[in-house]
Amino acid sequence: MNPFLIVLLILAGFFVVLYTVAMIKRPGSVYKNKPEEQNPMHGKKVRFIENSNEKENADGKCGHLEAIGETSHKAGFYEKVIKRLVDIILSFGGLIILSPVFLILSFWIIIDDPGPVLFTQKRVGKDKQYFKLHKFRSMKMSTPHDKPTHMLENPEQYITKSGKFIRAHSLDELPQIWDIFIGNMSVIGPRPALWNQDWLTACRDEYGANDIKPGLSGWAQINGRDELEIPDKAKLDGEYKNNLGFKMDIRCFLGSLHVFGKDDSVVEGGTGEMRKQESGK
């Protein structure tokens, strides 16, 4: 038999197995079996109500979300069919090709700081549905789980040696290739917010950016990343949504390639840490 055909059949078989596993896992990945973990704002349009008497959320704002209507976005052919097909092909290829990288990083993480290789976080997906996002663990086991880096006191103290490298080169994001394959994310889209980033969620709703799947990289990601304040990120995410198409996705994809080199737009502590640095100058 032709060697090429043999390889093709093996890949086809592996794809069927992997996709079957993905479809079995997907309900659990969006908390279908845990109603108490689901987002009560799923499918609704929201606004942020500031209230100094309430607990501070992950954006550093006190307040809560209030529903003001229903989501009305209707996905077009490109978003629903072509974009999803490209996501499946690229994520499957990524899982195969990058498997040696996954293995090497996994060993390094375990040796550096014993514990799980991956960790999950509850994030905001399409139409504000919560899903489990996967990352390579770049921080110590003692790190607060649901706090963004910019809200940690001296975030550098929590980052492992391996973590500093993989964060600087965006390698901690690689397990999200599985989140793309399973259907909770896209290759290109707004970066998924933490479940308790209410201000970011509300800002994105102003521009309709919560109506589409979040992505591994996106328009805001390549135009400043941690250098941007939340309203600026949300506006750029809205620009992406309004110009969603093959041309925009290619532009974002090509613009994302540099992050695997040393990315100077990543600041440990994010925008909050940048403000501290700037005020200290």
Accessible surface in RSA format (square Angstrom, percent):
REM  Atomic radii and reference values for relative SASA: ProtOr
REM  Chains: A
REM  Algorithm: Lee & Richards
REM  Probe-radius: 1.40
REM  Slices: 20
REM RES _ NUM      All-atoms   Total-Side   Main-Chain    Non-polar    All polar
REM                ABS   REL    ABS   REL    ABS   REL    ABS   REL    ABS   REL
RES MET A   1   162.61  84.2  85.30  56.5  77.30 184.1  97.67  83.0  64.94  86.0
RES ASN A   2    91.08  62.8  78.19  75.6  12.89  31.0  22.26  53.6  68.83  66.5
RES PRO A   3    99.65  72.6  97.74  89.1   1.91   7.0  99.26  81.9   0.39   2.4
RES PHE A   4   145.53  72.8 139.24  86.2   6.30  16.4 143.88  87.2   1.65   4.7
RES LEU A   5    76.49  42.6  76.47  54.7   0.02   0.1  76.47  53.7   0.02   0.1
RES ILE A   6    73.74  42.0  73.06  54.4   0.68   1.6  73.62  53.0   0.12   0.3
RES VAL A   7    80.21  52.8  79.88  72.3   0.33   0.8  80.21  69.7   0.00   0.0
RES LEU A   8    89.06  49.6  87.97  62.9   1.08   2.7  88.45  62.1   0.61   1.6
RES LEU A   9   101.37  56.5  92.82  66.4   8.54  21.5  93.38  65.6   7.99  21.5
RES ILE A  10   112.76  64.2 103.56  77.2   9.20  22.2 110.56  79.6   2.20   6.0
RES LEU A  11    63.79  35.5  63.41  45.4   0.38   1.0  63.67  44.7   0.12   0.3
RES ALA A  12    52.21  48.0  43.29  66.8   8.91  20.3  51.49  72.5   0.72   1.9
RES GLY A  13    35.63  43.9   0.00   N/A  35.63  43.9  34.66  95.1   0.97   2.2
RES PHE A  14    89.54  44.8  84.13  52.1   5.42  14.1  87.58  53.1   1.97   5.6
RES PHE A  15    62.22  31.1  62.22  38.5   0.00   0.0  62.22  37.7   0.00   0.0
RES VAL A  16    93.40  61.5  90.48  81.9   2.92   7.0  92.94  80.8   0.46   1.2
RES VAL A  17    92.58  60.9  89.28  80.8   3.30   8.0  92.37  80.3   0.21   0.6
RES LEU A  18    28.94  16.1  28.90  20.7   0.05   0.1  28.94  20.3   0.00   0.0
RES TYR A  19    65.60  30.6  65.60  37.3   0.00   0.0  41.07  30.9  24.53  30.2
RES THR A  20    69.74  49.6  65.66  66.6   4.08   9.7  52.43  70.4  17.30  26.2
RES VAL A  21    58.81  38.7  58.46  52.9   0.34   0.8  58.81  51.1   0.00   0.0
RES ALA A  22     0.00   0.0   0.00   0.0   0.00   0.0   0.00   0.0   0.00   0.0
RES MET A  23    76.18  39.4  64.26  42.5  11.91  28.4  37.32  31.7  38.85  51.5
RES ILE A  24   126.37  71.9 106.09  79.0  20.28  48.9 112.56  81.1  13.82  37.5
RES LYS A  25   122.18  59.6 116.35  71.4   5.83  13.9  62.19  56.0  60.00  63.9
RES ARG A  26    70.77  29.7  70.77  36.1   0.00   0.0  17.63  24.1  53.13  32.2
RES PRO A  27    63.11  46.0  61.01  55.6   2.10   7.6  63.11  52.1   0.00   0.0
RES GLY A  28    24.98  30.8   0.00   N/A  24.98  30.8  20.96  57.5   4.02   9.0
RES SER A  29    11.09   9.4   8.22  11.0   2.88   6.6   9.93  21.2   1.16   1.6
RES VAL A  30     4.10   2.7   1.45   1.3   2.66   6.4   1.45   1.3   2.66   7.2
RES TYR A  31    16.89   7.9  16.79   9.6   0.10   0.3   8.63   6.5   8.26  10.2
RES LYS A  32   124.30  60.6 104.59  64.2  19.72  46.9  55.76  50.2  68.54  73.0
RES ASN A  33   110.55  76.2  79.08  76.4  31.47  75.8  44.81 107.8  65.74  63.5
RES LYS A  34    87.25  42.6  86.83  53.3   0.42   1.0  38.46  34.6  48.79  52.0
RES PRO A  35    97.30  70.9  84.39  76.9  12.90  46.9  84.76  70.0  12.53  77.9
RES GLU A  36   137.47  78.9  96.74  73.2  40.73  97.0  70.31 136.0  67.16  54.8
RES GLU A  37    56.48  32.4  55.44  41.9   1.04   2.5   5.48  10.6  50.99  41.6
RES GLN A  38    71.73  40.1  60.84  44.5  10.89  25.9  18.91  40.3  52.82  40.1
RES ASN A  39    15.26  10.5   7.71   7.5   7.55  18.2   0.22   0.5  15.04  14.5
RES PRO A  40   106.99  78.0  82.25  75.0  24.74  89.9  96.65  79.8  10.33  64.2
RES MET A  41    36.36  18.8  36.36  24.1   0.00   0.0  35.64  30.3   0.72   1.0
RES HIS A  42    85.25  46.6  68.75  47.8  16.49  42.2  33.46  34.5  51.79  60.3
RES GLY A  43    21.34  26.3   0.00   N/A  21.34  26.3  18.46  50.7   2.88   6.4
RES LYS A  44    63.29  30.9  63.29  38.8   0.00   0.0  28.78  25.9  34.51  36.8
RES LYS A  45    48.42  23.6  48.42  29.7   0.00   0.0  40.41  36.4   8.01   8.5
RES VAL A  46     6.44   4.2   0.00   0.0   6.44  15.5   0.00   0.0   6.44  17.5
RES ARG A  47   124.65  52.3 122.30  62.3   2.35   5.6  35.40  48.4  89.24  54.1
RES PHE A  48    33.12  16.6   9.65   6.0  23.47  61.1   9.65   5.9  23.47  67.2
RES ILE A  49    55.10  31.4  53.54  39.9   1.56   3.8  55.10  39.7   0.00   0.0
RES GLU A  50   117.39  67.4  91.97  69.6  25.42  60.5  28.52  55.2  88.87  72.6
RES ASN A  51    53.46  36.9  46.82  45.2   6.64  16.0   9.69  23.3  43.77  42.3
RES SER A  52   104.73  88.5  74.79  99.8  29.95  69.0  48.61 103.5  56.12  78.6
RES ASN A  53   143.03  98.6 104.74 101.2  38.29  92.2  30.40  73.2 112.63 108.9
RES GLU A  54    56.60  32.5  45.09  34.1  11.52  27.4  31.62  61.2  24.99  20.4
RES LYS A  55   185.15  90.3 162.85  99.9  22.30  53.1 115.54 104.0  69.61  74.1
RES GLU A  56    88.82  51.0  72.63  54.9  16.19  38.5  19.24  37.2  69.58  56.8
RES ASN A  57    15.11  10.4   7.66   7.4   7.46  18.0  15.08  36.3   0.03   0.0
RES ALA A  58     4.63   4.3   0.44   0.7   4.19   9.5   3.95   5.6   0.68   1.8
RES ASP A  59    14.92  10.5   0.00   0.0  14.92  35.3   0.00   0.0  14.92  14.9
RES GLY A  60    38.36  47.3   0.00   N/A  38.36  47.3  14.30  39.2  24.06  53.9
RES LYS A  61    56.83  27.7  54.98  33.7   1.85   4.4  22.18  20.0  34.65  36.9
RES CYS A  62    37.32  28.2  31.72  35.4   5.60  13.2   4.88  12.4  32.44  35.0
RES GLY A  63     7.67   9.5   0.00   N/A   7.67   9.5   0.00   0.0   7.67  17.2
RES HIS A  64    70.10  38.3  70.02  48.7   0.08   0.2  54.11  55.8  15.98  18.6
RES LEU A  65    26.73  14.9  16.43  11.8  10.30  25.9  16.43  11.5  10.30  27.7
RES GLU A  66    62.95  36.1  60.45  45.7   2.50   5.9  23.33  45.1  39.62  32.3
RES ALA A  67    44.55  41.0  23.91  36.9  20.65  47.0  24.02  33.8  20.53  54.4
RES ILE A  68    99.76  56.8  59.09  44.0  40.67  98.0  69.63  50.1  30.14  81.8
RES GLY A  69    33.41  41.2   0.00   N/A  33.41  41.2  29.21  80.2   4.19   9.4
RES GLU A  70   119.23  68.5 102.72  77.7  16.51  39.3  59.36 114.8  59.87  48.9
RES THR A  71    31.17  22.2   8.02   8.1  23.14  55.2   8.00  10.8  23.16  35.0
RES SER A  72    94.08  79.5  76.21 101.7  17.87  41.2  45.30  96.5  48.77  68.3
RES HIS A  73    50.74  27.7  23.71  16.5  27.03  69.2  25.36  26.1  25.37  29.5
RES LYS A  74   179.22  87.4 158.01  96.9  21.22  50.5 103.03  92.7  76.19  81.2
RES ALA A  75    30.66  28.2  11.90  18.4  18.76  42.7  11.90  16.8  18.76  49.7
RES GLY A  76    42.52  52.4   0.00   N/A  42.52  52.4  37.53 103.0   4.99  11.2
RES PHE A  77   141.65  70.9 126.29  78.2  15.35  39.9 130.86  79.3  10.78  30.9
RES TYR A  78    44.48  20.8  40.85  23.2   3.62   9.4  35.78  26.9   8.69  10.7
RES GLU A  79    25.27  14.5  16.73  12.7   8.54  20.3  12.64  24.4  12.63  10.3
RES LYS A  80   137.12  66.9 119.60  73.4  17.53  41.7  72.73  65.5  64.40  68.6
RES VAL A  81    65.98  43.4  61.24  55.4   4.73  11.4  64.35  55.9   1.62   4.4
RES ILE A  82    67.60  38.5  67.27  50.1   0.34   0.8  67.58  48.7   0.03   0.1
RES LYS A  83    16.08   7.8  15.43   9.5   0.65   1.5  14.01  12.6   2.07   2.2
RES ARG A  84    42.02  17.6  40.63  20.7   1.39   3.3  29.94  40.9  12.08   7.3
RES LEU A  85   100.92  56.2  99.40  71.1   1.51   3.8 100.55  70.6   0.37   1.0
RES VAL A  86    57.35  37.7  56.71  51.3   0.65   1.6  57.35  49.8   0.00   0.0
RES ASP A  87     4.20   2.9   4.20   4.2   0.00   0.0   0.00   0.0   4.20   4.2
RES ILE A  88    26.22  14.9  26.22  19.5   0.00   0.0  26.22  18.9   0.00   0.0
RES ILE A  89   106.36  60.5  99.36  74.0   7.00  16.9 102.99  74.2   3.37   9.1
RES LEU A  90    82.60  46.0  72.29  51.7  10.30  25.9  74.33  52.2   8.27  22.2
RES SER A  91     2.92   2.5   0.00   0.0   2.92   6.7   2.92   6.2   0.00   0.0
RES PHE A  92    27.39  13.7  27.39  17.0   0.00   0.0  27.39  16.6   0.00   0.0
RES GLY A  93    23.21  28.6   0.00   N/A  23.21  28.6  23.21  63.7   0.00   0.0
RES GLY A  94    14.00  17.3   0.00   N/A  14.00  17.3  12.59  34.5   1.41   3.2
RES LEU A  95    30.93  17.2  22.41  16.0   8.52  21.4  22.41  15.7   8.52  22.9
RES ILE A  96    57.57  32.8  51.07  38.0   6.51  15.7  52.44  37.8   5.13  13.9
RES ILE A  97   132.52  75.4 115.15  85.8  17.37  41.9 121.75  87.7  10.77  29.2
RES LEU A  98    51.47  28.7  51.47  36.8   0.00   0.0  51.47  36.1   0.00   0.0
RES SER A  99    57.40  48.5  50.91  67.9   6.49  15.0  36.00  76.7  21.40  30.0
RES PRO A 100    77.12  56.2  71.32  65.0   5.81  21.1  76.71  63.3   0.42   2.6
RES VAL A 101    51.68  34.0  51.20  46.3   0.49   1.2  51.68  44.9   0.00   0.0
RES PHE A 102    42.43  21.2  42.34  26.2   0.09   0.2  42.43  25.7   0.00   0.0
RES LEU A 103   109.67  61.1 106.95  76.5   2.72   6.8 109.51  76.9   0.16   0.4
RES ILE A 104   115.94  66.0 112.58  83.9   3.36   8.1 114.81  82.7   1.13   3.1
RES LEU A 105     8.37   4.7   8.37   6.0   0.00   0.0   8.37   5.9   0.00   0.0
RES SER A 106    24.76  20.9  24.76  33.0   0.00   0.0  13.19  28.1  11.57  16.2
RES PHE A 107   121.32  60.7 121.22  75.1   0.10   0.3 121.29  73.5   0.03   0.1
RES TRP A 108    94.12  37.8  90.94  44.0   3.17   7.5  75.59  40.3  18.53  30.1
RES ILE A 109     3.15   1.8   2.72   2.0   0.43   1.0   2.83   2.0   0.31   0.8
RES ILE A 110    76.51  43.5  75.49  56.2   1.02   2.5  75.49  54.4   1.02   2.8
RES ILE A 111   138.89  79.0 114.42  85.2  24.47  59.0 120.69  86.9  18.19  49.4
RES ASP A 112    46.59  32.6  18.18  18.1  28.40  67.2   8.00  18.8  38.59  38.5
RES ASP A 113    29.73  20.8  29.51  29.4   0.21   0.5   2.04   4.8  27.68  27.6
RES PRO A 114   103.01  75.1  91.30  83.2  11.71  42.6  91.74  75.7  11.27  70.0
RES GLY A 115    31.41  38.7   0.00   N/A  31.41  38.7  19.61  53.8  11.81  26.4
RES PRO A 116    76.27  55.6  63.58  58.0  12.68  46.1  75.52  62.4   0.74   4.6
RES VAL A 117    28.64  18.8  23.97  21.7   4.66  11.2  23.97  20.8   4.66  12.6
RES LEU A 118    74.44  41.5  64.33  46.0  10.11  25.4  64.35  45.2  10.09  27.1
RES PHE A 119    52.78  26.4  45.91  28.4   6.87  17.9  52.56  31.9   0.22   0.6
RES THR A 120    55.48  39.5  51.34  52.0   4.15   9.9  21.31  28.6  34.17  51.7
RES GLN A 121    16.98   9.5  14.37  10.5   2.61   6.2   2.65   5.7  14.33  10.9
RES LYS A 122    36.62  17.9  32.04  19.7   4.59  10.9  14.73  13.3  21.90  23.3
RES ARG A 123    24.34  10.2  24.34  12.4   0.00   0.0   0.00   0.0  24.34  14.8
RES VAL A 124     9.46   6.2   5.26   4.8   4.20  10.1   5.26   4.6   4.20  11.4
RES GLY A 125     5.52   6.8   0.00   N/A   5.52   6.8   2.64   7.2   2.88   6.5
RES LYS A 126    64.51  31.5  58.93  36.2   5.59  13.3  36.44  32.8  28.08  29.9
RES ASP A 127    28.16  19.7  28.12  28.0   0.04   0.1   1.99   4.7  26.17  26.1
RES LYS A 128     0.17   0.1   0.17   0.1   0.00   0.0   0.17   0.2   0.00   0.0
RES GLN A 129    39.55  22.1  38.83  28.4   0.73   1.7   7.67  16.3  31.88  24.2
RES TYR A 130    22.59  10.5  21.43  12.2   1.16   3.0   5.83   4.4  16.75  20.7
RES PHE A 131     2.80   1.4   2.80   1.7   0.00   0.0   2.80   1.7   0.00   0.0
RES LYS A 132    61.97  30.2  61.84  37.9   0.13   0.3  22.85  20.6  39.12  41.7
RES LEU A 133     0.51   0.3   0.40   0.3   0.11   0.3   0.40   0.3   0.11   0.3
RES HIS A 134    36.81  20.1  36.81  25.6   0.00   0.0  17.57  18.1  19.24  22.4
RES LYS A 135    29.01  14.2  29.01  17.8   0.00   0.0   2.51   2.3  26.50  28.2
RES PHE A 136     2.13   1.1   1.88   1.2   0.25   0.7   1.88   1.1   0.25   0.7
RES ARG A 137    15.01   6.3  14.03   7.2   0.97   2.3  13.13  17.9   1.87   1.1
RES SER A 138     4.02   3.4   3.72   5.0   0.30   0.7   0.00   0.0   4.02   5.6
RES MET A 139    26.11  13.5  25.34  16.8   0.77   1.8  10.57   9.0  15.54  20.6
RES LYS A 140    89.42  43.6  85.35  52.4   4.07   9.7  40.11  36.1  49.31  52.5
RES MET A 141   106.27  55.0  78.17  51.7  28.10  66.9  79.68  67.7  26.59  35.2
RES SER A 142    89.60  75.7  57.41  76.6  32.20  74.2  57.27 122.0  32.33  45.3
RES THR A 143    24.41  17.4  10.73  10.9  13.68  32.6  10.73  14.4  13.68  20.7
RES PRO A 144    56.25  41.0  40.10  36.6  16.16  58.7  52.48  43.3   3.78  23.5
RES HIS A 145    97.10  53.1  83.53  58.1  13.57  34.7  59.97  61.8  37.13  43.2
RES ASP A 146    49.77  34.9  42.67  42.5   7.09  16.8  15.83  37.2  33.94  33.8
RES LYS A 147   100.23  48.9  91.40  56.1   8.84  21.0  44.93  40.4  55.31  58.9
RES PRO A 148    18.98  13.8  11.56  10.5   7.42  27.0  18.98  15.7   0.00   0.0
RES THR A 149    28.55  20.3  23.46  23.8   5.10  12.1   8.97  12.0  19.58  29.6
RES HIS A 150    42.59  23.3  29.90  20.8  12.69  32.5  16.64  17.2  25.94  30.2
RES MET A 151    44.82  23.2  23.61  15.6  21.21  50.5  30.86  26.2  13.97  18.5
RES LEU A 152     8.50   4.7   4.32   3.1   4.17  10.5   5.53   3.9   2.97   8.0
RES GLU A 153   138.16  79.3 133.77 101.2   4.39  10.5  60.52 117.1  77.64  63.4
RES ASN A 154    89.60  61.8  77.60  75.0  12.00  28.9  29.79  71.7  59.81  57.8
RES PRO A 155     6.29   4.6   6.29   5.7   0.00   0.0   6.29   5.2   0.00   0.0
RES GLU A 156    80.50  46.2  70.61  53.4   9.89  23.5  45.15  87.3  35.35  28.9
RES GLN A 157    85.65  47.9  68.29  49.9  17.36  41.3  29.64  63.1  56.01  42.5
RES TYR A 158    45.12  21.1  45.12  25.7   0.00   0.0  13.45  10.1  31.67  39.0
RES ILE A 159    16.22   9.2   1.35   1.0  14.87  35.8   1.35   1.0  14.87  40.3
RES THR A 160    11.14   7.9   6.17   6.3   4.97  11.9   9.82  13.2   1.32   2.0
RES LYS A 161   172.56  84.2 158.62  97.3  13.95  33.2 106.19  95.6  66.37  70.7
RES SER A 162     0.65   0.5   0.65   0.9   0.00   0.0   0.00   0.0   0.65   0.9
RES GLY A 163     0.00   0.0   0.00   N/A   0.00   0.0   0.00   0.0   0.00   0.0
RES LYS A 164   102.29  49.9 101.29  62.1   1.00   2.4  82.27  74.0  20.02  21.3
RES PHE A 165    90.41  45.2  84.62  52.4   5.79  15.1  89.95  54.5   0.46   1.3
RES ILE A 166     0.12   0.1   0.12   0.1   0.00   0.0   0.12   0.1   0.00   0.0
RES ARG A 167    34.21  14.4  32.53  16.6   1.69   4.0   5.99   8.2  28.22  17.1
RES ALA A 168    11.10  10.2   8.99  13.9   2.11   4.8  11.04  15.6   0.05   0.1
RES HIS A 169    37.19  20.3  37.19  25.9   0.00   0.0  23.50  24.2  13.69  15.9
RES SER A 170     6.25   5.3   5.62   7.5   0.63   1.4   5.34  11.4   0.91   1.3
RES LEU A 171    28.99  16.1  28.99  20.7   0.00   0.0  28.99  20.4   0.00   0.0
RES ASP A 172     6.20   4.3   6.20   6.2   0.00   0.0   0.22   0.5   5.98   6.0
RES GLU A 173    17.76  10.2  17.76  13.4   0.00   0.0   9.18  17.8   8.58   7.0
RES LEU A 174    10.33   5.8  10.33   7.4   0.00   0.0  10.33   7.3   0.00   0.0
RES PRO A 175     4.59   3.3   3.23   2.9   1.36   4.9   4.32   3.6   0.27   1.7
RES GLN A 176     0.00   0.0   0.00   0.0   0.00   0.0   0.00   0.0   0.00   0.0
RES ILE A 177    13.03   7.4  13.03   9.7   0.00   0.0  13.03   9.4   0.00   0.0
RES TRP A 178    53.19  21.3  53.19  25.7   0.00   0.0  41.52  22.1  11.67  18.9
RES ASP A 179     1.09   0.8   1.09   1.1   0.00   0.0   0.00   0.0   1.09   1.1
RES ILE A 180     2.21   1.3   2.21   1.6   0.00   0.0   2.21   1.6   0.00   0.0
RES PHE A 181     0.00   0.0   0.00   0.0   0.00   0.0   0.00   0.0   0.00   0.0
RES ILE A 182     3.50   2.0   2.94   2.2   0.57   1.4   2.94   2.1   0.57   1.5
RES GLY A 183     4.64   5.7   0.00   N/A   4.64   5.7   3.67  10.1   0.98   2.2
RES ASN A 184     7.82   5.4   1.83   1.8   5.99  14.4   4.12   9.9   3.70   3.6
RES MET A 185     0.00   0.0   0.00   0.0   0.00   0.0   0.00   0.0   0.00   0.0
RES SER A 186     0.59   0.5   0.59   0.8   0.00   0.0   0.52   1.1   0.07   0.1
RES VAL A 187    19.43  12.8  19.23  17.4   0.20   0.5  19.23  16.7   0.20   0.5
RES ILE A 188     6.50   3.7   6.32   4.7   0.18   0.4   6.32   4.6   0.18   0.5
RES GLY A 189     0.49   0.6   0.00   N/A   0.49   0.6   0.49   1.3   0.00   0.0
RES PRO A 190     4.98   3.6   3.47   3.2   1.51   5.5   4.57   3.8   0.41   2.5
RES ARG A 191    39.38  16.5  35.98  18.3   3.40   8.1  25.90  35.4  13.48   8.2
RES PRO A 192     3.93   2.9   0.00   0.0   3.93  14.3   0.32   0.3   3.61  22.4
RES ALA A 193     2.95   2.7   1.45   2.2   1.50   3.4   2.87   4.0   0.07   0.2
RES LEU A 194     5.82   3.2   5.82   4.2   0.00   0.0   5.82   4.1   0.00   0.0
RES TRP A 195    91.31  36.6  86.40  41.8   4.90  11.5  84.67  45.1   6.64  10.8
RES ASN A 196    28.75  19.8  27.32  26.4   1.43   3.4  10.25  24.7  18.50  17.9
RES GLN A 197    21.02  11.8  20.95  15.3   0.07   0.2   0.07   0.2  20.95  15.9
RES ASP A 198    27.29  19.1  27.29  27.2   0.00   0.0   0.04   0.1  27.26  27.2
RES TRP A 199    61.41  24.6  61.41  29.7   0.00   0.0  44.15  23.5  17.26  28.0
RES LEU A 200    11.13   6.2  11.13   8.0   0.00   0.0  11.13   7.8   0.00   0.0
RES THR A 201     4.25   3.0   3.94   4.0   0.31   0.7   2.39   3.2   1.86   2.8
RES ALA A 202     5.46   5.0   4.73   7.3   0.74   1.7   4.73   6.7   0.74   2.0
RES CYS A 203    10.84   8.2  10.71  11.9   0.13   0.3   1.49   3.8   9.35  10.1
RES ARG A 204    14.57   6.1  14.57   7.4   0.00   0.0   0.67   0.9  13.90   8.4
RES ASP A 205     8.52   6.0   2.09   2.1   6.43  15.2   2.30   5.4   6.23   6.2
RES GLU A 206   136.97  78.6  96.50  73.0  40.46  96.3  42.78  82.7  94.19  76.9
RES TYR A 207    81.04  37.8  69.85  39.7  11.20  29.1  49.15  36.9  31.89  39.3
RES GLY A 208     8.42  10.4   0.00   N/A   8.42  10.4   6.57  18.0   1.84   4.1
RES ALA A 209     2.42   2.2   0.00   0.0   2.42   5.5   0.00   0.0   2.42   6.4
RES ASN A 210     8.52   5.9   5.74   5.5   2.78   6.7   2.82   6.8   5.70   5.5
RES ASP A 211     7.62   5.3   7.62   7.6   0.00   0.0   0.00   0.0   7.62   7.6
RES ILE A 212     5.44   3.1   2.34   1.7   3.11   7.5   2.34   1.7   3.11   8.4
RES LYS A 213    53.07  25.9  49.45  30.3   3.62   8.6  36.53  32.9  16.53  17.6
RES PRO A 214     6.20   4.5   5.32   4.9   0.88   3.2   6.20   5.1   0.00   0.0
RES GLY A 215     0.00   0.0   0.00   N/A   0.00   0.0   0.00   0.0   0.00   0.0
RES LEU A 216    37.39  20.8  32.68  23.4   4.71  11.8  32.68  23.0   4.71  12.7
RES SER A 217    12.08  10.2  12.08  16.1   0.00   0.0  11.75  25.0   0.33   0.5
RES GLY A 218     1.41   1.7   0.00   N/A   1.41   1.7   1.41   3.9   0.00   0.0
RES TRP A 219    32.65  13.1  31.50  15.2   1.15   2.7  30.61  16.3   2.04   3.3
RES ALA A 220     9.85   9.1   9.38  14.5   0.47   1.1   9.38  13.2   0.47   1.2
RES GLN A 221    26.66  14.9  19.80  14.5   6.86  16.3   2.30   4.9  24.36  18.5
RES ILE A 222    37.05  21.1  12.01   8.9  25.04  60.4  13.25   9.5  23.80  64.6
RES ASN A 223    62.19  42.9  42.21  40.8  19.98  48.1  13.72  33.0  48.47  46.8
RES GLY A 224    13.65  16.8   0.00   N/A  13.65  16.8   8.21  22.5   5.44  12.2
RES ARG A 225    26.90  11.3  23.70  12.1   3.20   7.6   8.24  11.3  18.66  11.3
RES ASP A 226    29.41  20.6  29.38  29.2   0.02   0.1   0.02   0.1  29.38  29.3
RES GLU A 227    95.23  54.7  71.69  54.2  23.54  56.1  14.80  28.6  80.43  65.7
RES LEU A 228    30.43  16.9  29.25  20.9   1.18   3.0  30.43  21.4   0.00   0.0
RES GLU A 229    67.02  38.5  66.56  50.4   0.46   1.1  37.89  73.3  29.13  23.8
RES ILE A 230    18.23  10.4  17.78  13.2   0.45   1.1  17.78  12.8   0.45   1.2
RES PRO A 231    58.22  42.4  54.97  50.1   3.24  11.8  56.22  46.4   2.00  12.4
RES ASP A 232    70.26  49.2  67.89  67.6   2.37   5.6  12.22  28.8  58.03  57.9
RES LYS A 233    50.69  24.7  50.69  31.1   0.00   0.0  15.97  14.4  34.72  37.0
RES ALA A 234     0.00   0.0   0.00   0.0   0.00   0.0   0.00   0.0   0.00   0.0
RES LYS A 235   111.22  54.3 110.73  67.9   0.49   1.2  52.98  47.7  58.24  62.0
RES LEU A 236    30.94  17.2  30.94  22.1   0.00   0.0  30.94  21.7   0.00   0.0
RES ASP A 237     2.02   1.4   2.02   2.0   0.00   0.0   0.00   0.0   2.02   2.0
RES GLY A 238     0.36   0.4   0.00   N/A   0.36   0.4   0.36   1.0   0.00   0.0
RES GLU A 239    66.54  38.2  64.33  48.7   2.21   5.3  27.73  53.6  38.81  31.7
RES TYR A 240     1.78   0.8   1.78   1.0   0.00   0.0   1.78   1.3   0.00   0.0
RES LYS A 241    43.90  21.4  35.58  21.8   8.32  19.8   3.13   2.8  40.77  43.4
RES ASN A 242   107.16  73.9  72.29  69.9  34.87  84.0  24.41  58.8  82.74  80.0
RES ASN A 243    87.50  60.3  72.86  70.4  14.64  35.2  17.22  41.5  70.27  67.9
RES LEU A 244    41.65  23.2  13.64   9.8  28.00  70.4  13.64   9.6  28.00  75.4
RES GLY A 245    17.81  22.0   0.00   N/A  17.81  22.0  17.81  48.9   0.00   0.0
RES PHE A 246   127.06  63.6 121.95  75.5   5.11  13.3 121.95  73.9   5.11  14.6
RES LYS A 247   176.50  86.1 169.36 103.9   7.14  17.0 114.91 103.4  61.59  65.6
RES MET A 248    17.87   9.3  14.71   9.7   3.16   7.5  10.35   8.8   7.52  10.0
RES ASP A 249    14.55  10.2  13.82  13.8   0.72   1.7  11.31  26.6   3.24   3.2
RES ILE A 250    73.48  41.8  73.39  54.7   0.09   0.2  73.48  52.9   0.00   0.0
RES ARG A 251   142.26  59.7 134.50  68.6   7.76  18.5  38.71  52.9 103.55  62.8
RES CYS A 252     0.00   0.0   0.00   0.0   0.00   0.0   0.00   0.0   0.00   0.0
RES PHE A 253    77.78  38.9  77.78  48.2   0.00   0.0  77.78  47.2   0.00   0.0
RES LEU A 254   108.88  60.6  95.85  68.6  13.03  32.7  96.11  67.5  12.77  34.4
RES GLY A 255    25.67  31.7   0.00   N/A  25.67  31.7  23.21  63.7   2.46   5.5
RES SER A 256    10.40   8.8  10.40  13.9   0.00   0.0  10.40  22.1   0.00   0.0
RES LEU A 257    94.55  52.7  83.87  60.0  10.68  26.8  84.12  59.1  10.43  28.1
RES HIS A 258   101.73  55.6  84.12  58.5  17.61  45.0  76.94  79.3  24.79  28.8
RES VAL A 259    11.37   7.5  11.37  10.3   0.00   0.0  11.37   9.9   0.00   0.0
RES PHE A 260    93.26  46.7  77.63  48.1  15.63  40.7  78.33  47.5  14.92  42.7
RES GLY A 261    36.23  44.7   0.00   N/A  36.23  44.7  32.16  88.3   4.07   9.1
RES LYS A 262   140.22  68.4 113.54  69.7  26.68  63.5  78.77  70.9  61.45  65.5
RES ASP A 263     7.99   5.6   4.39   4.4   3.60   8.5   1.03   2.4   6.95   6.9
RES ASP A 264   121.44  85.1  98.44  98.0  23.00  54.4  41.09  96.7  80.36  80.1
RES SER A 265    20.03  16.9  17.73  23.7   2.29   5.3  14.64  31.2   5.38   7.5
RES VAL A 266    30.30  19.9  12.25  11.1  18.05  43.5  12.25  10.6  18.05  49.0
RES VAL A 267    24.61  16.2  18.98  17.2   5.62  13.5  21.98  19.1   2.63   7.1
RES GLU A 268    27.54  15.8  20.41  15.4   7.12  17.0  13.13  25.4  14.41  11.8
RES GLY A 269     1.53   1.9   0.00   N/A   1.53   1.9   1.53   4.2   0.00   0.0
RES GLY A 270     8.28  10.2   0.00   N/A   8.28  10.2   7.81  21.4   0.47   1.0
RES THR A 271    16.75  11.9  14.36  14.6   2.38   5.7   3.77   5.1  12.98  19.6
RES GLY A 272    10.25  12.6   0.00   N/A  10.25  12.6   8.43  23.1   1.82   4.1
RES GLU A 273    38.58  22.2  38.05  28.8   0.53   1.3   4.61   8.9  33.97  27.7
RES MET A 274    39.91  20.7  39.26  26.0   0.65   1.6  38.69  32.9   1.22   1.6
RES ARG A 275   117.85  49.5 113.78  58.0   4.07   9.7  58.47  79.9  59.38  36.0
RES LYS A 276   110.34  53.8  99.66  61.1  10.68  25.4  81.39  73.3  28.95  30.8
RES GLN A 277    92.21  51.6  79.62  58.2  12.59  30.0  34.70  73.9  57.51  43.6
RES GLU A 278    98.70  56.7  85.89  65.0  12.82  30.5  30.80  59.6  67.90  55.4
RES SER A 279    95.43  80.6  56.64  75.6  38.80  89.4  52.73 112.3  42.70  59.8
RES GLY A 280    67.99  83.8   0.00   N/A  67.99  83.8  34.28  94.1  33.71  75.5
RES LYS A 281   199.71  97.4 132.41  81.2  67.30 160.2 118.46 106.6  81.25  86.5
END  Absolute sums over single chains surface
CHAIN  1 A    14541.9      12181.1       2360.7       9353.4       5188.5
END  Absolute sums over all chains
TOTAL         14541.9      12181.1       2360.7       9353.4       5188.5
